[in-house]
Amino acid sequence: MNKRRFEVTGGSALRCKGWRQEGLLRLLENVLAVGEDPSNLVVYAALGKAARNWPSHERIVATLKTMDEGETLVVQSGKPIGLMRTHEKAPLVVMANCNMVGQWAKAENFYELERKGLICWGGLTAGDWQYIGSQGVIQGTYEILARIAERHFGGSLAGRLVLTAGLGGMGGAQPLAARMAGAAILCVEVDEARIAKRIETAYLDATAPDLDTALSMLGEAQAARRALSVGLCANAADVFPQLQARGIVPDVVTDQTSAHDLLYGYVPAGFSLDAVRELRSRDPARLMQASTESIVVQVRAMLAFQKAGSVVFDNGNLIRTQAKNGGVANAFDIPIFTEAFLRPMFSRAIGPFRWIALSNDPADIAKIDEYLLQRFADNRSISNWIGLAREHIRFEGLPARIAWMGHGERTELALAVNRMVAEGLLGAPVAFTRDHLDAGAMAHPNIMTENMRDGSDAIADWPLLNAMLACSSQADLVAIHSGGGGYSGYMTSAGLTLIADGTAAAEQRLRLSLDNDTSLGIMRYADAGYAEALDEAARTKLNHYQL
């Protein structure tokens, strides 16, 4: 297939029958414009797709352009199934991506169903058209590093060395987040093209031709307490043990390679990218075994760093699970980032909230930034982040912003933006969404819900309730996703999208959907017994039952 190019649409002209439909169409275009492999509909993580295949994509586009309010498009694993007559307050799109029956939710079954063209993985924000480029996870990475700095290094990472790997759609946020936190960071990546992309988008400062040069560059930065990110084209399963053998002990160690997928994601040591591509079809079992063996080597080095004093954490890519399956019995001595650093925030429903300027005009984001800086001047987390984002983050595709905001704050911002649209202060409507990794929207016993206080790690009722509640609250798009590839059987999540088009109807949708979304998140953690959530429920007077 020839390489396809995707451009983002801007301006105030409509191709659809209303801004709700037009907004969703522009978001679909946007995830492909900023995606890793748009020619194959892949947005990120090797397999996270915006649609199942090109005929499905074209049918989705055609339907969004012609559907009326009062109709709902049903999408099953990236394939449009039908257009249903509902009512004007119903979601325009409902979708379920990659959900398999429990005993069948295994990687081998997913790959077989995918080969047959019956299923695709929507990732978290790929299949429901909510991905905004690497910026989408950058504040989460920054918040983790900020918590580590507070807990272990006197509040600052200046002069500290961070070691990580992976510069793909998710991992690409790491170098910029570390630079914002003041650290020197070494990012190991097997694909030179990904390193080049991060340099081009100013997420990565520099590259090094070899490990010695990289260490020299980083050492100089540490000595000067200067933030610096350096990319090294190599394999993490080679580099991590080499550093350990040299007696180098980084201050912080993590990994964000595509370790969740042994076939299409992780690249084992000793294999070229071309060899990996060839083995995927010729001998997938050999490739998956080689990937497991490399992950074992890498995780053992991470455990050795931990024993030597490094702060080591799993960044949510299933690498500990793969290592344990490969024989590393103590792989879970490495903590997951959510439990280790972010759970108090999630307990108060503070999480990654996002908005996208459908005008394609950065000035709209700048105006919303100004509102945030004035209205939330006393909220250090929000005001600090908006300042950092304005200074460091280049937009990819449609201009967008993310900030970790909580119950009530999200609604207040969205309603203010809706008024700005109504008053003509912005060039076009604005879309609101959030990461699926949010308080009430994900069950993943190895990531989001690991070691819950009440033992409810594996209960997936919460994201299902979240999606049903979003439909009841009139969200424009509602999605239920489960894992594909190596994530099969490990997670279920829910997502929602809302279009602030300046109307009274949008005001009602925004108020109901955002209030109820965060309310359920607080209730989820309160139900598990977290003091922060119980306090937040009482403070905000939620109708929460304590039985």
Solvent accessible surface area in square Angstrom, and as a share of the most:
residue,aa,sasa,rsa
1,M,153,0.68
2,N,135,0.69
3,K,167,0.71
4,R,94,0.34
5,R,205,0.75
6,F,46,0.19
7,E,118,0.53
8,V,36,0.21
9,T,39,0.23
10,G,27,0.26
11,G,38,0.36
12,S,80,0.51
13,A,78,0.61
14,L,79,0.39
15,R,88,0.32
16,C,13,0.08
17,K,127,0.54
18,G,14,0.13
19,W,44,0.15
20,R,2,0.01
21,Q,1,0.00
22,E,0,0.00
23,G,0,0.00
24,L,1,0.01
25,L,0,0.00
26,R,1,0.01
27,L,4,0.02
28,L,0,0.00
29,E,31,0.14
30,N,1,0.00
31,V,1,0.00
32,L,1,0.00
33,A,36,0.28
34,V,13,0.08
35,G,9,0.09
36,E,52,0.23
37,D,42,0.22
38,P,29,0.18
39,S,6,0.04
40,N,81,0.42
41,L,2,0.01
42,V,15,0.09
43,V,0,0.00
44,Y,6,0.02
45,A,13,0.10
46,A,22,0.17
47,L,11,0.06
48,G,0,0.00
49,K,33,0.14
50,A,2,0.02
51,A,0,0.00
52,R,18,0.06
53,N,59,0.30
54,W,24,0.08
55,P,100,0.63
56,S,7,0.05
57,H,16,0.07
58,E,85,0.38
59,R,147,0.54
60,I,0,0.00
61,V,24,0.14
62,A,43,0.33
63,T,15,0.09
64,L,0,0.00
65,K,80,0.34
66,T,87,0.51
67,M,1,0.00
68,D,57,0.30
69,E,69,0.31
70,G,3,0.03
71,E,28,0.12
72,T,6,0.03
73,L,3,0.02
74,V,40,0.23
75,V,3,0.02
76,Q,74,0.33
77,S,2,0.01
78,G,5,0.05
79,K,86,0.37
80,P,19,0.12
81,I,94,0.48
82,G,24,0.23
83,L,75,0.37
84,M,97,0.43
85,R,171,0.62
86,T,55,0.32
87,H,109,0.49
88,E,119,0.53
89,K,104,0.44
90,A,10,0.08
91,P,10,0.06
92,L,1,0.00
93,V,0,0.00
94,V,41,0.24
95,M,11,0.05
96,A,42,0.33
97,N,2,0.01
98,C,1,0.01
99,N,66,0.34
100,M,34,0.15
101,V,109,0.63
102,G,63,0.61
103,Q,142,0.63
104,W,153,0.54
105,A,16,0.12
106,K,88,0.37
107,A,23,0.18
108,E,108,0.49
109,N,43,0.22
110,F,0,0.00
111,Y,9,0.04
112,E,69,0.31
113,L,53,0.26
114,E,38,0.17
115,R,152,0.55
116,K,126,0.53
117,G,35,0.34
118,L,94,0.47
119,I,12,0.06
120,C,2,0.01
121,W,9,0.03
122,G,0,0.00
123,G,0,0.00
124,L,39,0.19
125,T,4,0.02
126,A,0,0.00
127,G,6,0.05
128,D,1,0.01
129,W,2,0.01
130,Q,1,0.00
131,Y,7,0.03
132,I,3,0.01
133,G,0,0.00
134,S,1,0.01
135,Q,4,0.02
136,G,1,0.01
137,V,27,0.16
138,I,0,0.00
139,Q,0,0.00
140,G,12,0.11
141,T,14,0.08
142,Y,25,0.09
143,E,7,0.03
144,I,3,0.02
145,L,6,0.03
146,A,18,0.14
147,R,52,0.19
148,I,0,0.00
149,A,5,0.04
150,E,99,0.45
151,R,143,0.52
152,H,91,0.40
153,F,35,0.15
154,G,80,0.77
155,G,46,0.44
156,S,47,0.30
157,L,0,0.00
158,A,20,0.15
159,G,21,0.20
160,R,86,0.31
161,L,15,0.08
162,V,3,0.02
163,L,1,0.01
164,T,0,0.00
165,A,1,0.00
166,G,3,0.03
167,L,0,0.00
168,G,8,0.07
169,G,3,0.03
170,M,47,0.21
171,G,1,0.01
172,G,0,0.00
173,A,0,0.00
174,Q,5,0.02
175,P,0,0.00
176,L,0,0.00
177,A,0,0.00
178,A,0,0.00
179,R,48,0.17
180,M,18,0.08
181,A,20,0.15
182,G,20,0.19
183,A,0,0.00
184,A,1,0.01
185,I,3,0.02
186,L,1,0.01
187,C,0,0.00
188,V,1,0.01
189,E,6,0.03
190,V,44,0.25
191,D,31,0.16
192,E,122,0.55
193,A,69,0.54
194,R,70,0.26
195,I,11,0.06
196,A,60,0.47
197,K,62,0.26
198,R,5,0.02
199,I,68,0.35
200,E,127,0.57
201,T,25,0.14
202,A,25,0.20
203,Y,1,0.00
204,L,4,0.02
205,D,58,0.30
206,A,24,0.19
207,T,69,0.40
208,A,9,0.07
209,P,114,0.72
210,D,64,0.33
211,L,16,0.08
212,D,87,0.45
213,T,49,0.28
214,A,0,0.00
215,L,32,0.16
216,S,62,0.40
217,M,51,0.23
218,L,1,0.01
219,G,34,0.32
220,E,113,0.51
221,A,0,0.00
222,Q,50,0.22
223,A,90,0.70
224,A,68,0.52
225,R,151,0.55
226,R,115,0.42
227,A,32,0.25
228,L,20,0.10
229,S,0,0.00
230,V,0,0.00
231,G,0,0.00
232,L,6,0.03
233,C,53,0.32
234,A,31,0.24
235,N,15,0.08
236,A,5,0.04
237,A,6,0.05
238,D,59,0.31
239,V,4,0.02
240,F,0,0.00
241,P,35,0.22
242,Q,81,0.36
243,L,2,0.01
244,Q,78,0.35
245,A,91,0.71
246,R,120,0.44
247,G,57,0.55
248,I,47,0.24
249,V,70,0.41
250,P,1,0.01
251,D,29,0.15
252,V,0,0.00
253,V,0,0.00
254,T,6,0.04
255,D,1,0.01
256,Q,29,0.13
257,T,26,0.15
258,S,17,0.11
259,A,0,0.00
260,H,7,0.03
261,D,0,0.00
262,L,21,0.11
263,L,4,0.02
264,Y,63,0.24
265,G,15,0.14
266,Y,7,0.03
267,V,18,0.10
268,P,1,0.00
269,A,30,0.23
270,G,84,0.81
271,F,48,0.20
272,S,67,0.43
273,L,50,0.25
274,D,103,0.54
275,A,37,0.29
276,V,1,0.00
277,R,126,0.46
278,E,81,0.36
279,L,3,0.02
280,R,59,0.21
281,S,100,0.65
282,R,148,0.54
283,D,45,0.23
284,P,48,0.30
285,A,75,0.58
286,R,125,0.46
287,L,0,0.00
288,M,55,0.24
289,Q,101,0.45
290,A,13,0.10
291,S,0,0.00
292,T,21,0.12
293,E,95,0.43
294,S,9,0.06
295,I,0,0.00
296,V,13,0.07
297,V,71,0.41
298,Q,0,0.00
299,V,0,0.00
300,R,134,0.49
301,A,2,0.01
302,M,1,0.00
303,L,19,0.10
304,A,28,0.22
305,F,3,0.01
306,Q,53,0.24
307,K,188,0.80
308,A,62,0.48
309,G,59,0.56
310,S,7,0.04
311,V,20,0.12
312,V,5,0.03
313,F,3,0.01
314,D,2,0.01
315,N,13,0.06
316,G,11,0.11
317,N,6,0.03
318,L,4,0.02
319,I,1,0.00
320,R,3,0.01
321,T,12,0.07
322,Q,13,0.06
323,A,0,0.00
324,K,107,0.45
325,N,110,0.57
326,G,32,0.31
327,G,50,0.48
328,V,4,0.02
329,A,90,0.70
330,N,74,0.38
331,A,0,0.00
332,F,69,0.29
333,D,83,0.43
334,I,0,0.00
335,P,48,0.30
336,I,0,0.00
337,F,18,0.07
338,T,1,0.00
339,E,63,0.28
340,A,22,0.17
341,F,9,0.04
342,L,1,0.00
343,R,12,0.04
344,P,70,0.44
345,M,30,0.13
346,F,1,0.01
347,S,0,0.00
348,R,68,0.25
349,A,1,0.01
350,I,46,0.24
351,G,0,0.00
352,P,6,0.04
353,F,1,0.00
354,R,3,0.01
355,W,0,0.00
356,I,0,0.00
357,A,0,0.00
358,L,0,0.00
359,S,10,0.06
360,N,52,0.27
361,D,58,0.30
362,P,71,0.45
363,A,46,0.35
364,D,3,0.01
365,I,1,0.00
366,A,39,0.30
367,K,91,0.39
368,I,0,0.00
369,D,1,0.01
370,E,74,0.33
371,Y,54,0.20
372,L,0,0.00
373,L,53,0.26
374,Q,140,0.62
375,R,111,0.40
376,F,9,0.04
377,A,68,0.53
378,D,132,0.68
379,N,38,0.20
380,R,178,0.65
381,S,42,0.27
382,I,1,0.00
383,S,27,0.17
384,N,51,0.26
385,W,1,0.00
386,I,0,0.00
387,G,35,0.34
388,L,30,0.15
389,A,0,0.00
390,R,97,0.35
391,E,130,0.58
392,H,42,0.19
393,I,14,0.07
394,R,139,0.51
395,F,65,0.27
396,E,23,0.10
397,G,30,0.29
398,L,1,0.01
399,P,3,0.02
400,A,2,0.01
401,R,8,0.03
402,I,0,0.00
403,A,0,0.00
404,W,6,0.02
405,M,0,0.00
406,G,3,0.02
407,H,29,0.13
408,G,32,0.31
409,E,42,0.19
410,R,1,0.00
411,T,9,0.05
412,E,54,0.24
413,L,0,0.00
414,A,0,0.00
415,L,15,0.08
416,A,4,0.03
417,V,0,0.00
418,N,7,0.04
419,R,129,0.47
420,M,25,0.11
421,V,20,0.12
422,A,67,0.52
423,E,118,0.53
424,G,58,0.56
425,L,89,0.44
426,L,13,0.07
427,G,43,0.42
428,A,5,0.04
429,P,6,0.04
430,V,0,0.00
431,A,0,0.00
432,F,0,0.00
433,T,3,0.01
434,R,2,0.01
435,D,12,0.06
436,H,0,0.00
437,L,23,0.11
438,D,5,0.03
439,A,4,0.03
440,G,3,0.03
441,A,1,0.01
442,M,8,0.04
443,A,5,0.04
444,H,2,0.01
445,P,39,0.25
446,N,27,0.14
447,I,10,0.05
448,M,1,0.01
449,T,1,0.01
450,E,15,0.07
451,N,87,0.45
452,M,8,0.03
453,R,149,0.55
454,D,74,0.38
455,G,61,0.59
456,S,10,0.06
457,D,29,0.15
458,A,75,0.58
459,I,81,0.41
460,A,34,0.27
461,D,82,0.43
462,W,39,0.14
463,P,0,0.00
464,L,69,0.34
465,L,78,0.39
466,N,4,0.02
467,A,3,0.03
468,M,113,0.51
469,L,60,0.30
470,A,7,0.06
471,C,48,0.29
472,S,88,0.57
473,S,2,0.02
474,Q,21,0.10
475,A,0,0.00
476,D,0,0.00
477,L,1,0.00
478,V,5,0.03
479,A,0,0.00
480,I,41,0.21
481,H,0,0.00
482,S,16,0.10
483,G,1,0.01
484,G,0,0.00
485,G,0,0.00
486,G,12,0.12
487,Y,25,0.10
488,S,6,0.04
489,G,54,0.52
490,Y,68,0.26
491,M,13,0.06
492,T,21,0.12
493,S,0,0.00
494,A,0,0.00
495,G,1,0.01
496,L,3,0.01
497,T,0,0.00
498,L,1,0.00
499,I,1,0.00
500,A,0,0.00
501,D,27,0.14
502,G,17,0.16
503,T,64,0.37
504,A,85,0.66
505,A,56,0.43
506,A,0,0.00
507,E,66,0.30
508,Q,75,0.34
509,R,7,0.03
510,L,1,0.00
511,R,110,0.40
512,L,65,0.32
513,S,2,0.01
514,L,5,0.02
515,D,44,0.23
516,N,45,0.23
517,D,11,0.06
518,T,3,0.02
519,S,14,0.09
520,L,19,0.10
521,G,0,0.00
522,I,0,0.00
523,M,45,0.20
524,R,4,0.01
525,Y,1,0.00
526,A,6,0.04
527,D,87,0.45
528,A,4,0.03
529,G,32,0.31
530,Y,16,0.06
531,A,67,0.52
532,E,51,0.23
533,A,0,0.00
534,L,57,0.29
535,D,71,0.37
536,E,9,0.04
537,A,9,0.07
538,A,75,0.58
539,R,149,0.54
540,T,39,0.23
541,K,173,0.73
542,L,33,0.16
543,N,132,0.68
544,H,37,0.17
545,Y,171,0.65
546,Q,139,0.62
547,L,212,1.05
